[in-house]
C-alpha cells in the first residue's frame, strides 16, 4: 500500500489516485510486486516522475538481469 | 488562508497612494471604468503572490510585472511601487503583515515571520485563482474539453495527475514504437534465413530438411530437432577461408540476389498495392479538399491562437473581433481539424504497411551494394545507390507526413510513384552484380554447403536474438499498457468522483441563482483521459455545452458557480477570501439578489472583495447585507490616481448635508435613495404596480403600492395566525400593523401618489430641522420593513416568487410570517 512518509508533500487527491492505482495493480497478477513497489516509491516522491524514471521503475529488474 | 483587514498601495498600476479598510469583511469597490478598481485587485494579487496575471498571463507578450506594475510615472523606479496588506489568518488566530515591492517581486516580507505564517503565505502564492476576473471565468465555461481539463485540474491542483498521465503515456508510446521496430528486425531476419535456405515458410520441418540436405553433402549427422542451441554447422570442419567470414559467399549472395530479382521481376504484391491505393486515395482526398488540408495544416496554429485570444482583437493581425466570437470561430475550426485528425488516423495503418515494405526493399538493396563493393573488381553501384536513396527518400517522406500533416506533397509522391520496380539503369546494375557473383568460380558442393550452413547459422542466431528481443519488447509494451490502463482507469474514477461533487455543488448554486426559471437545472462534468466535457441542462430539452443556448448573463453566472464549486472543493474551509473583479456585469438585476444570497448563505466564512462599475449593483449588495463596507472610485487622473470617498451610510450622508444646512442636497439624496429602495421593496413584496412600458418607475409609482402591499401582507399574516391559533404570532403581527400604520402616517407617503412633485419641492423648501423629521420618519419606516436581527437586517420578502404567497421572511429566518390560511 501507499506509504505516507512525513517529508512527502503530495496533494491529497493525488495520494488518493496513487493509492487506488497501486491497489489496482496489486490485483493484477501480470504485474510483479517488486515492480509495483518501485513504482509506488517513485510516485510518492512528491514530484511528477519523468518517463525515463517510470521506465526504469517498470523494467529495472529486467534491465539488471540483462546487464 | 487569510482575511484582509487593510491594504495600502503606493505607486502601483493606476494608483498613487491609497489605503482601504476592509475590516476582514466583505467589501465592495465601485466606480466607472478606468478609475483604478482593477488596480486594487492587481495589488492584492501582487502582494499575496508576487505576480499580476493581467501582466503575465496569456496574451501579455511584451508586458512584465517589473516594468509595468509600477505607476507609469515610476516605471523606472520599481522600488517605489509597494503593497502592504494586514490580514487575519483564521486557522492560526494570528494577524499578519505582508509587504511586497515590485523591485523584488519574489521577496515577501512577513511580520511576524514565523514558520506557520510563512507556510500560509507560501500556499497563497500557489493560489492566484483567489482573484477572478470576468475574462477568467469564461475559460471554465467556453473552452475546448481538453483545455478545460487543464484549467480545471490546475485550479483543483490536479495538474499533477494529468502530468503523471502524460508520463505514463509517453512510456507506453515509446514501447509501442519499439515493438514495431523490433518486429521489423525480426521479420527481416526471418526473410534472410528463408532466403538463405530457399524456403517459402519458416517451418521447423522445412528448415531441418534444407539444413540436413547441406549437412548430408558434408556427411554430417542429420539434425532431428531445432532448438535455440542447435548448430547447423556442428561437426563441420570449416576451411580456413570460411573461418575468415568473407563478405561474399557465392551461394548465399546468389540466394539474396535471386530473391530480390524474383520480387522486382514479378508483380507488386496485391496487399502492398491495396495499402498504397488506400493511402493514396485518402491523401488525394485531403489534398483536394483545400479547406480540410488547410485545417490539418493549421490545427496546431489554431490551438495556439485560441489560447492567445484575450482581447477584442485577433492576436495575430489586431483585426477587431469580439473575443467571444473569435473564440467560437476558432473552436469551430479546431473541431473540424479534429475530424481531419480522425481521417489521418484511419490511413496511418496503410502508411505503416507501406513503410514496412520499403524497409525490406532498402535492406535488400543495401545488400546488393555491399556485394557490388565486395566483388573483385568491384561492380558499379551508383545507380543502385540512387535507387536506395530514392527508397529512403520515400521512407522519410512518409514518416515526416505522419509527424507533420502539412508535408503532404512529398508523401503523395512516395505513395504514388512506384518504387517497387527499379529503373532500367538501376536494374541493369543489379543484374550486373548478380552476373558478377555468378561468374565467381564455383565452389565445391562441400564448400557451398559449408558456406550456406555458416550463413544460415548466423542468420538463425540473428533471428533468435531478434525474436527474443521482439518478444521481450512486446512483454514490456504489454506491461506499460497495463500500467497506463490501470492509471487512466483509477485517475478517471477519482476525478469523476471529484467532478460529480463539483457538478452537484455547481448545479445547486446555479439553481439558487435561477430558482425562478431553471429550478431543475443540472450541470454535468464528464471526465475522460485528458478531456473534461461540461454540459448543462437547457430548460429540460437536454444537456448541451454552456455556450450553445444560454445567454451571456447565464454563462457568467455559470462561470461564477463553477468557480465557487471548484474553490470549495480545492480549499474547503481554507476558502477564506476571494476577489471578484466585475465578474457579474452580464447578470441581470433580478438574479443579482440571488447571487448575494448565495454568497452569504453558502460562503458565510469567505471574505468577498467585489468590484463593480454599477452603483445599483453595489446598492443591491448593501441592501442584501452581502457587503457592509465599500469604497467608491471616481475622477481618476494619471497624476493623482483615483479620487476616493467613503461610501458610508446614506443616513450619515444626509445628516452631513443637513449639518451644512444644505436641505436641497439632503432632499435629493433621500429622494434618490427612496426611489432605489422602493424598487427593491416592490420586488421583494410582489407589490402590484401599474405597468410602464419604458420600465421607469419613480418613487410615487412604487412606494404607495409597496406600503399598501405591506399592510395587506401583515393582514394576511394576522388571518393566518388566527386560523392556526398562534396567539404569540398574532400579537406580534398586531404590533407590527400598528407600527406600520403609525410610521406610514408620519411619512405621509400614501399622499405621494396624488402629487409627488409637490412633496419633493416641499422638501427642498423645508428648514433643516423640519426636514430632519421627514428623514427620521422614512428611516424608521424602512427599518420597520427589515429584519430586526442586527446580523441580518435584510428587507423582508415574499415566498414563493410566483403563485399564492405562503410566507414573508427575511434572509436569516429570524422573521418569518406564515401567510397561509389553508393546509
Interface residues (C-beta under 8 A of the other chain):
Chain A: X10 X11 X13 X14 X16 X17 X20 X21 X24 X25 X28 X30 X31 X35 X39 X43 X48 X49 X50 X51 X54 X55 X58 X59 X62
Chain B: X156 X157 X158 X160 X161 X163 X164 X167 X168 X170 X171 X174 X472 X476 X478 X479 X480 X482 X483 X486 X487 X489 X490 X491 X493 X494 X498
